[in-house]
């Protein structure tokens, strides 16, 4: 692809974050000549302080709202973009690809799709506060600094984690946690994809070995669920990376690999 014809990249953030979490990646890709779109979930393209003060406007956002939002953005583009999502953004990425969108998709530390039957203890520990009260299904609740440290920045000191928390963390609509957690009990789950879809764009699943939210076991199970399609599904694991992989030291390696693979997709299964 010629330098002056590089495509668009759409970045999709995850729960308890905003599009600001992509700030380093946006600059990294733009410096390579790409057009980068990093929009927030519906109602979340506002300042972090606004969301912290009054998260009621995003309290009932669901997966379909989020997916439809990004589908609208993508369909307005002149050509299919590369789609890269983190955490719940990784789940959204898979659903968008299943809808026939994108030239390639990268799901980093993805939330589980319907079909992932068993969640490890670390994942349950992270999502349990959201699921502990049925009322949270209609609320946007933040993680505490301590919960954030366990979920995202578990290799950082408390002081280092607090700095990340204060810069990026926001309340998240717990409704999406309920949708993902109970997807296997819902015949019409919004977290479902067609694992046999032969026409979807290539998909790369990236896992972090130290990730407490979406450990490798979750991502490997997701990869296995796609085994009956001929559409390219690749897996890449970074043993030392956490759920904060977008900002964790060494993020450039992940960003570079994701883009390189998306430009030239191949079926790989790599654990470094």
Secondary structure in CASP SS format (residue, H / E / C, confidence):
PFRMAT SS
TARGET T0000
AUTHOR 0000-0000-0000
METHOD secondary structure of the structure
MODEL  1
X C 1.00
X C 1.00
X H 1.00
X H 1.00
X H 1.00
X C 1.00
X C 1.00
X E 1.00
X E 1.00
X E 1.00
X E 1.00
X E 1.00
X C 1.00
X C 1.00
X C 1.00
X C 1.00
X C 1.00
X C 1.00
X H 1.00
X H 1.00
X H 1.00
X H 1.00
X H 1.00
X H 1.00
X H 1.00
X H 1.00
X H 1.00
X H 1.00
X H 1.00
X H 1.00
X C 1.00
X C 1.00
X C 1.00
X C 1.00
X E 1.00
X E 1.00
X E 1.00
X C 1.00
X C 1.00
X C 1.00
X C 1.00
X C 1.00
X C 1.00
X C 1.00
X C 1.00
X C 1.00
X C 1.00
X H 1.00
X H 1.00
X H 1.00
X H 1.00
X H 1.00
X H 1.00
X C 1.00
X H 1.00
X H 1.00
X H 1.00
X H 1.00
X C 1.00
X C 1.00
X C 1.00
X C 1.00
X H 1.00
X H 1.00
X H 1.00
X H 1.00
X H 1.00
X H 1.00
X H 1.00
X H 1.00
X H 1.00
X H 1.00
X H 1.00
X H 1.00
X H 1.00
X C 1.00
X C 1.00
X C 1.00
X C 1.00
X C 1.00
X C 1.00
X E 1.00
X E 1.00
X E 1.00
X E 1.00
X E 1.00
X C 1.00
X H 1.00
X H 1.00
X H 1.00
X H 1.00
X H 1.00
X H 1.00
X H 1.00
X H 1.00
X H 1.00
X H 1.00
X H 1.00
X C 1.00
X C 1.00
X C 1.00
X C 1.00
X C 1.00
X E 1.00
X E 1.00
X E 1.00
X E 1.00
X E 1.00
X C 1.00
X C 1.00
X C 1.00
X C 1.00
X C 1.00
X C 1.00
X C 1.00
X C 1.00
X C 1.00
X C 1.00
X C 1.00
X C 1.00
X H 1.00
X H 1.00
X H 1.00
X H 1.00
X H 1.00
X H 1.00
X H 1.00
X H 1.00
X H 1.00
X H 1.00
X H 1.00
X C 1.00
X C 1.00
X H 1.00
X H 1.00
X H 1.00
X H 1.00
X H 1.00
X C 1.00
X E 1.00
X E 1.00
X C 1.00
X C 1.00
X C 1.00
X H 1.00
X H 1.00
X H 1.00
X H 1.00
X H 1.00
X H 1.00
X H 1.00
X C 1.00
X C 1.00
X C 1.00
X C 1.00
X C 1.00
X C 1.00
X H 1.00
X H 1.00
X H 1.00
X H 1.00
X H 1.00
X H 1.00
X H 1.00
X H 1.00
X H 1.00
X H 1.00
X H 1.00
X C 1.00
X C 1.00
X C 1.00
X E 1.00
X E 1.00
X C 1.00
X H 1.00
X H 1.00
X H 1.00
X H 1.00
X H 1.00
X H 1.00
X H 1.00
X C 1.00
X H 1.00
X H 1.00
X H 1.00
X C 1.00
X C 1.00
X C 1.00
X C 1.00
X C 1.00
X C 1.00
X C 1.00
X C 1.00
X C 1.00
X C 1.00
X C 1.00
X C 1.00
X C 1.00
X C 1.00
X C 1.00
X C 1.00
X E 1.00
X E 1.00
X E 1.00
X E 1.00
X E 1.00
X E 1.00
X E 1.00
X C 1.00
X C 1.00
X C 1.00
X C 1.00
X C 1.00
X C 1.00
X C 1.00
X H 1.00
X H 1.00
X H 1.00
X H 1.00
X H 1.00
X H 1.00
X H 1.00
X H 1.00
X H 1.00
X H 1.00
X C 1.00
X C 1.00
X C 1.00
X C 1.00
X C 1.00
X C 1.00
X C 1.00
X E 1.00
X E 1.00
X E 1.00
X E 1.00
X E 1.00
X E 1.00
X C 1.00
X C 1.00
X C 1.00
X C 1.00
X C 1.00
X C 1.00
X C 1.00
X C 1.00
X C 1.00
X C 1.00
X C 1.00
X C 1.00
X H 1.00
X H 1.00
X H 1.00
X H 1.00
X H 1.00
X H 1.00
X H 1.00
X H 1.00
X H 1.00
X H 1.00
X H 1.00
X H 1.00
X H 1.00
X C 1.00
X C 1.00
X C 1.00
X C 1.00
X C 1.00
X E 1.00
X E 1.00
X E 1.00
X C 1.00
END
